[in-house]
Amino acid sequence: MSMRAEILGCNIRVDECADGSNNCSPQATCSDTPESFTCTCNPGYIGNGVTCTACSALYPGLNPSHNFGVYQNQCFWSGSFRTPRLNYMAAKQACQDEGGTLAMIKDEATQTFLRAHLRSTSGHRQR
């Protein structure tokens, strides 16, 4: 801040995103705000924006890795049409074996996300 600006009490706005003084992850997007900045993980990553991790790195046993989706900062993975169909108990156990939990659809927004995710990853219409 210049001496003149300091004497006049001017508020000099700093864009931490543009000047590189933010602490956002390389896998995050920096957004300038009037007082500071925010970091948001890019699609396919979860975290707080300062630390962002790819879902495929968290669950390396789930393939193909492009079948991951992120919704509300949680990883979702779906099998392809080549993945054997499992009943509820087998699917629950498969998720637990990978350190996850079987998605239990509790609201319309989650169901809408999962339906769109399944359509985009399998190439087949899901019900």
N, C-alpha and C positions, 0 to 999 in steps of 0.2 A: 504494500500500500504506500502510495506516495505521501510525503509530508503534508502536502496541500490537502489531499483527501482525508488524511487523519485529522487535521485541524478542523476541517469542515464537517467532520462526522459522517462522511460518505460511506456507504456500504458498497464495497467492490465485490461484484459477483464473480465467483470462481467456478468454472466448469471442470470438475474433477475428471469427468469422462473424457473430455477433449485434451486436457493437459497430462493425463496419465497418472495422476496422483491418487486414483482410486485403488481399492484392494480387491476388485472383482476377479473371480476366477477367469482364466482364459476361455473356459466353456460357458461364460455368462455374458449377458448384455448389461452394460452400464447405462443407467438413465439419470440424467441430471435433474435435480430438484432445486427449488429456490434456495434452500438452506444447505443442501448436501447432495447426495446421490443414492441410488438404490442399485443393487445387483440382482439379476434374475437369471437362473440357470436356463440355458438354451434347450430347445426341444431334444428329448432323448436323455437328458441329465436330470438328476435330482440333487437337492441340497439347499443351502441358504444363500447362494449367490457368490459367497466368498469361497466356498468349497462346493464343487459340483462333480458328481460322479456318474459315469454312464451306467445304466442299468445292466448292460451286458458285462461290465466289470464286477458288479456286485453279485451277479448270478451267472458265472461262466459256464455252468453245466447246462444252461438252457439255450438250445439252438433251434432254428437260426436266430442270431442276435437281432436281425432286423424286425423280428416279431415282437419287440418290446414297444410299449407305449407308456407315456407318463401322464397321469391325471392327478391333480391335487397333490403334487409332489410325492407320488407313489408310483412304483414300477408295476406295470401289468405286462404279462407275457401270454401269448396264445400260441397253441400248436398250429401247425399247418394242416392241410387236408391229408398229408402223409403221416401225421402224428396219430398213433392209435387212439381211438376213443376210449375213455375211461369212465367207469361209473363214479358216483360221488365219493365214495370212500377211497378208491384208488387215486382219484384226482387230488383229493385232500392230502393223501400220503405223499404223492409225487411232489406237491408244493412244499410240504414240510421237509422232505428230503433235500430240497434246494434252499431251505431257510426262509421260505415264504409261507403265505397262507392262501387258501383258496378264496377267490373273490366271492363275496356274498353281496348280491345286488340289493341295496337298501333304498335307493332313491332313483327317480327318473333321470337325473343328470348323469349319474354313474352308468346307468343302463344305456343311455344314449351314447356316451363315450365308448363303452365296451362294444356296442353294436357297430359303430363306425370303425373302431380299431380292428375288429374281426373282419369286416368287409375289406379293409385296406390291406391286411396282412395275408389273408387266405385267397383272395381273388374269387371266392365263392360267396354266395348269399347265405348269411347265417340267420337263424331264427332265434 
